[in-house]
Amino acid sequence: MKLTEETVAQYGRDGFVLVPEVFSHAELKALRAALAEDLTARGPHQVLEDDDVTMRAVYASHARHPVFGGLVSSRRLLGPAMQLVDQDLYVHQFKINTKRPFGGESWAWHQDYPVWRDADRMPAPRAVNAAVFMDDVTEFNGPVVFLRGSHRLGSEASSRRRGDQAEEHIDPHDYALSTADLTKLAEVHEMTSPKGPAGTVVFFHPEIVHGSAPNISPFPRDLMIVTYNASSNAPRPSGEPRPEYLVGRDTKPLVPHSHPLEAAATSMAWAGS
């Protein structure tokens, strides 16, 4: 999959682009089955909501499940990501934000890059997020909201608010914008929320301001986010790095290929699953 020059220009202007119908229903079925299998592997890579029961996020599924492991090199994700960053890429982070029906809480207004800059010593925002809609995303189930064009402000809109935050998973609330700052930004930058059917992909810049509301609907909103970073931009930690499930260690450039999810989806369909 190759983005048009107009789409690349839109990304530079808006800080995100939406690409519909990237993955088929059969492929999504394979992804959901893989997620269900991966969730049985308990550990610190799983983050719960405040109720200590509802799943909030799961990290590094690509390191545990072959379906996700193959997906990160799919030319349908990696190809456009390489166009947008214009460099060779590796996976800095892989996570699935799992907003459960009536239970998926909000994600505070923030930028991604300041977290990676402070916690991981990533030198520059030469990265891109590829967000795959694993479910239909509507106005009802807590979609991500962007401030269009806010990535052009740089990384100063969002900064560390607390010094005692966890050194592993860092919640966006620790880097949340103040209500006053967000109000000023929203006067200049339009709030917009990309929505669409499952299989849609949104590529977004690591410095764009974004957040999401709780899922108050009876429908799930699982969002898989692959963060691709330039191999030349690998973190340079001054001390002990965060765990590998949060910060990828293999910085060799990925090579785009036809993702084996197609074969996995076909075999699952033949098995009647």
Secondary structure, 3 states (H helix, E strand, C coil): CCCCHHHHHHHHHHCEEEECCCCCHHHHHHHHHHHHHHCCCCCCCEEECCCCCCEEEEECHHHCCHHHHHHCCECCCHHHHHHHHCCCEEEEEEEEEEECCCCCCCEEEECCHHHHHHHHCCCCCCEEEEEEECCCECCCCCCEEEECCHHHHCCCCCCCCCCCCCCCCCCHHHHCCCHHHHHHHHHHCCEECCCECCCCEEEECCCCCEEECCCCCCCCEEEEEEEEEEHHHCCCCCCCCCCCCCCCCCCCCCCCECCCHHHHHHHHHHCCC
